[in-house]
Amino acid sequence: MHQEPERMQRQPIGGPLVGNRVFLTVLLIAYSLIWLLISVSSNFSPTSAPATFLNSIVPLLAIGDMILVLALDWRGYTTLSGLISWRTVGGKARFWLIFSCIFFFPIWLGIYLVRATYMAYRGIAPVYQQAPYQTPVPYHDYEKVSTPPYPYDNQQ
C-alpha cells in the first residue's frame, strides 16, 4: 500500500508576542505607565529630584517597549495585528501610512499593544496576508546553456 506523505501543517505566523497574554499585558502596562509618568512629570520643576528621576525612567521604558515590540513582532506592529493589508494600500495612502508609522510611533505602538492584547485574551489569531505559494521549477526545465557557468573555465 502506498501512503501519501503527511502534509505540512501551517504554523501560525507571527513572533513570540502573538498570543502571549502575559507579555503583552506587561508591555501595555509599561506603555500606559510611560504616558502617566509624562503627565505627572510636568507638575514638577525641571530641576527637582522627582522630575529628574521621572525624566530618566520615561525614556528607558519607552525605548525598552519599542525595541521589544519591533524585535519580537515587527510584522504585527507594521500591520497593527492584521488591521492593515499593505498589498491593498497604494499611492498616497501608502505614503501617509508609512509616514505615520515612522513619525507617530508612540501612537501606533499604543494601537498595536491594545489590539494585540485584546486579540490575545479573546484567542483571535491575527490574519497576515502571505505571498501565494509558487512551486519551484525543476532543474531540468532550465534551458541548456552552451557557455560555461564561469567565463574562464574554457581557457587554459
Contacts in CASP RR format, 6 or more apart in sequence:
PFRMAT RR
TARGET T0000
AUTHOR 0000-0000-0000
METHOD contacts of the structure
MODEL  1
MHQEPERMQRQPIGGPLVGNRVFLTVLLIAYSLIWLLISVSSNFSPTSAP
ATFLNSIVPLLAIGDMILVLALDWRGYTTLSGLISWRTVGGKARFWLIFS
CIFFFPIWLGIYLVRATYMAYRGIAPVYQQAPYQTPVPYHDYEKVSTPPY
PYDNQQ
12 18 0 8 1.000
12 125 0 8 1.000
13 75 0 8 1.000
13 126 0 8 1.000
13 128 0 8 1.000
13 130 0 8 1.000
14 73 0 8 1.000
14 75 0 8 1.000
14 76 0 8 1.000
14 126 0 8 1.000
14 128 0 8 1.000
15 72 0 8 1.000
15 73 0 8 1.000
15 75 0 8 1.000
16 23 0 8 1.000
16 72 0 8 1.000
16 73 0 8 1.000
17 23 0 8 1.000
17 24 0 8 1.000
17 27 0 8 1.000
17 69 0 8 1.000
17 72 0 8 1.000
17 73 0 8 1.000
17 76 0 8 1.000
17 116 0 8 1.000
18 73 0 8 1.000
18 76 0 8 1.000
18 116 0 8 1.000
18 120 0 8 1.000
18 125 0 8 1.000
18 126 0 8 1.000
19 116 0 8 1.000
19 119 0 8 1.000
19 120 0 8 1.000
19 123 0 8 1.000
19 125 0 8 1.000
20 120 0 8 1.000
21 117 0 8 1.000
21 120 0 8 1.000
21 121 0 8 1.000
24 113 0 8 1.000
24 116 0 8 1.000
24 117 0 8 1.000
24 120 0 8 1.000
25 117 0 8 1.000
27 65 0 8 1.000
27 68 0 8 1.000
27 69 0 8 1.000
27 113 0 8 1.000
27 117 0 8 1.000
28 110 0 8 1.000
28 113 0 8 1.000
28 114 0 8 1.000
28 117 0 8 1.000
30 61 0 8 1.000
30 64 0 8 1.000
30 65 0 8 1.000
31 65 0 8 1.000
31 109 0 8 1.000
31 110 0 8 1.000
31 113 0 8 1.000
33 61 0 8 1.000
34 58 0 8 1.000
34 61 0 8 1.000
34 62 0 8 1.000
34 65 0 8 1.000
37 54 0 8 1.000
37 57 0 8 1.000
37 58 0 8 1.000
37 61 0 8 1.000
38 58 0 8 1.000
40 54 0 8 1.000
41 50 0 8 1.000
41 51 0 8 1.000
41 54 0 8 1.000
41 55 0 8 1.000
41 58 0 8 1.000
44 50 0 8 1.000
44 51 0 8 1.000
44 54 0 8 1.000
45 51 0 8 1.000
62 106 0 8 1.000
65 109 0 8 1.000
66 105 0 8 1.000
66 109 0 8 1.000
69 77 0 8 1.000
69 109 0 8 1.000
69 112 0 8 1.000
69 113 0 8 1.000
70 77 0 8 1.000
73 116 0 8 1.000
75 128 0 8 1.000
76 82 0 8 1.000
76 112 0 8 1.000
76 116 0 8 1.000
76 126 0 8 1.000
76 128 0 8 1.000
77 108 0 8 1.000
77 109 0 8 1.000
77 112 0 8 1.000
78 84 0 8 1.000
78 86 0 8 1.000
78 101 0 8 1.000
79 85 0 8 1.000
79 86 0 8 1.000
79 126 0 8 1.000
79 128 0 8 1.000
80 108 0 8 1.000
80 111 0 8 1.000
80 112 0 8 1.000
80 115 0 8 1.000
81 112 0 8 1.000
81 115 0 8 1.000
81 116 0 8 1.000
81 119 0 8 1.000
81 126 0 8 1.000
82 126 0 8 1.000
82 127 0 8 1.000
82 128 0 8 1.000
83 115 0 8 1.000
84 97 0 8 1.000
85 129 0 8 1.000
86 94 0 8 1.000
87 129 0 8 1.000
89 97 0 8 1.000
100 107 0 8 1.000
100 108 0 8 1.000
101 108 0 8 1.000
116 126 0 8 1.000
119 125 0 8 1.000
119 126 0 8 1.000
148 154 0 8 1.000
END
